[in-house]
Amino acid sequence: MQFNTSCFLTFIILIISIKSYTQNIDLKSYRWENRMIVIVSKDSKDNLYIKQLQEFSQPAKAFKERKIKVLDVQKNRVREISFENNKTEIGPWKNETILYDTYASKKSPFKVILIGLDGGRKKTVKNKVFTKDLLFTLIDGMPMRKAELKRN
């Protein structure tokens, strides 16, 4: 009986460890706090992916002012890129497949999605770089952004 209890406890601890290691990211947790950019790519060797990260690497202040955070989503992993203290901060990779399964498609292996403060999808750019100029123009034209600018 002692052996069965100890095996059961070991099994439970293993399940809890695996669950905490594979963290699901819920976009709803960003709603009303941040506008989200979801970059979806099969892997980090994709040329468009590399160009996209370069495009969004600066200026951090402009991203912060617009409450933008980036989720870098690949086949089996995801990481958050945020813009704090006038610099770009890249978080650690987390094992995650749900976002890739949700947003990836065979027709468009690379895409960038803008999600507004309300959680709605505002723009999807497929198989090309989503420029900062287009991003900022779209956001600055949104009613909530206009209201933010009036308050400040």
C-alpha positions as CSV (number, residue, x, y, z in Angstrom):
1,M,0.0,0.0,0.0
2,Q,2.9,2.4,0.8
3,F,4.3,1.8,-2.7
4,N,1.0,2.7,-4.5
5,T,0.6,5.9,-2.5
6,S,4.1,7.0,-3.2
7,C,3.7,6.2,-7.0
8,F,0.5,8.1,-7.0
9,L,2.0,11.1,-5.4
10,T,5.0,11.0,-7.8
11,F,2.5,10.9,-10.7
12,I,0.5,13.8,-9.4
13,I,3.7,15.9,-8.9
14,L,4.8,15.0,-12.4
15,I,1.5,16.1,-13.9
16,I,1.6,19.4,-12.1
17,S,5.2,20.0,-13.2
18,I,4.3,19.4,-16.8
19,K,1.2,21.6,-16.6
20,S,3.2,24.5,-15.2
21,Y,6.0,24.0,-17.8
22,T,3.6,24.3,-20.8
23,Q,1.9,27.6,-20.1
24,N,-1.0,28.7,-22.2
25,I,-1.2,32.4,-23.0
26,D,-4.7,33.8,-22.9
27,L,-5.1,36.9,-25.1
28,K,-8.1,37.9,-22.9
29,S,-5.7,38.8,-20.1
30,Y,-4.4,41.7,-22.2
31,R,-7.8,43.1,-23.1
32,W,-8.3,46.7,-22.1
33,E,-4.6,46.9,-21.1
34,N,-2.7,46.4,-24.3
35,R,-3.0,46.4,-28.1
36,M,-1.4,43.1,-29.2
37,I,0.7,42.3,-32.2
38,V,0.8,38.5,-32.8
39,I,3.6,37.5,-35.1
40,V,3.0,34.0,-36.4
41,S,5.9,32.1,-38.1
42,K,6.9,28.4,-38.4
43,D,10.4,29.1,-37.1
44,S,13.0,31.8,-36.4
45,K,14.8,31.2,-39.7
46,D,12.0,32.6,-41.9
47,N,13.3,35.7,-43.7
48,L,10.0,37.6,-43.2
49,Y,10.1,36.8,-39.5
50,I,13.6,38.2,-39.1
51,K,12.7,41.4,-41.0
52,Q,9.5,41.8,-39.0
53,L,11.4,41.7,-35.7
54,Q,13.9,44.3,-37.0
55,E,10.9,46.5,-38.1
56,F,9.4,46.4,-34.6
57,S,12.7,46.7,-32.7
58,Q,12.7,50.5,-32.5
59,P,11.5,53.0,-31.4
60,A,10.3,51.4,-28.1
61,K,8.8,54.7,-26.8
62,A,6.3,54.8,-29.7
63,F,5.2,51.3,-29.0
64,K,4.9,52.0,-25.3
65,E,2.8,55.2,-25.9
66,R,0.4,53.1,-27.9
67,K,0.2,50.3,-25.3
68,I,1.5,47.7,-27.7
69,K,2.9,44.3,-26.7
70,V,4.1,41.7,-29.1
71,L,3.5,37.9,-29.0
72,D,6.1,36.1,-31.0
73,V,4.4,32.8,-31.9
74,Q,6.1,29.8,-33.4
75,K,5.1,26.2,-33.9
76,N,5.8,25.0,-30.3
77,R,6.7,28.1,-28.4
78,V,5.8,31.7,-27.7
79,R,7.4,34.7,-26.1
80,E,6.3,38.2,-25.2
81,I,8.1,41.3,-26.4
82,S,7.3,44.5,-24.5
83,F,8.5,48.1,-24.6
84,E,9.5,49.5,-21.2
85,N,11.8,52.3,-20.1
86,N,12.5,53.2,-23.8
87,K,13.9,49.8,-24.6
88,T,12.6,46.6,-26.1
89,E,12.4,43.7,-23.6
90,I,12.3,40.2,-25.0
91,G,10.9,37.6,-22.6
92,P,11.8,33.9,-22.4
93,W,10.4,31.3,-24.7
94,K,7.5,29.3,-23.2
95,N,6.2,26.0,-24.6
96,E,2.9,26.8,-26.1
97,T,1.0,25.4,-29.1
98,I,-2.5,26.8,-28.8
99,L,-1.8,30.3,-30.3
100,Y,0.1,28.8,-33.2
101,D,-2.7,26.3,-33.8
102,T,-5.3,29.1,-33.6
103,Y,-3.6,31.6,-35.9
104,A,-1.3,29.7,-38.3
105,S,-2.4,28.5,-41.7
106,K,-0.9,26.5,-44.5
107,K,-1.7,29.2,-47.1
108,S,0.0,31.9,-45.0
109,P,2.9,30.5,-43.0
110,F,3.9,34.0,-41.9
111,K,1.4,36.6,-40.7
112,V,1.1,39.5,-38.3
113,I,-2.1,40.3,-36.5
114,L,-3.1,43.5,-34.8
115,I,-5.5,43.0,-31.9
116,G,-7.1,46.1,-30.4
117,L,-7.7,47.0,-26.8
118,D,-11.2,45.5,-27.0
119,G,-9.7,42.2,-28.0
120,G,-11.0,42.4,-31.6
121,R,-8.8,41.6,-34.6
122,K,-8.1,44.9,-36.4
123,K,-5.7,44.0,-39.2
124,T,-4.0,40.9,-40.5
125,V,-1.0,41.2,-42.8
126,K,0.0,37.9,-44.6
127,N,3.3,36.9,-46.1
128,K,4.8,40.4,-45.8
129,V,6.2,42.7,-43.2
130,F,3.7,44.8,-41.2
131,T,5.4,48.2,-41.2
132,K,5.6,50.5,-38.2
133,D,4.2,53.3,-40.3
134,L,1.1,51.3,-41.2
135,L,0.7,50.0,-37.6
136,F,1.0,53.5,-36.1
137,T,-1.4,55.0,-38.7
138,L,-4.0,52.3,-38.0
139,I,-3.7,52.7,-34.2
140,D,-3.7,56.5,-34.2
141,G,-6.9,56.4,-36.3
142,M,-8.8,54.2,-33.8
143,P,-11.4,55.9,-31.6
144,M,-9.8,54.7,-28.3
145,R,-6.4,56.0,-29.3
146,K,-7.9,59.4,-30.3
147,A,-9.5,59.6,-26.9
148,E,-6.2,58.7,-25.2
149,L,-4.5,61.6,-27.1
150,K,-7.2,64.1,-26.1
151,R,-6.8,63.1,-22.5
152,N,-3.1,63.7,-22.6
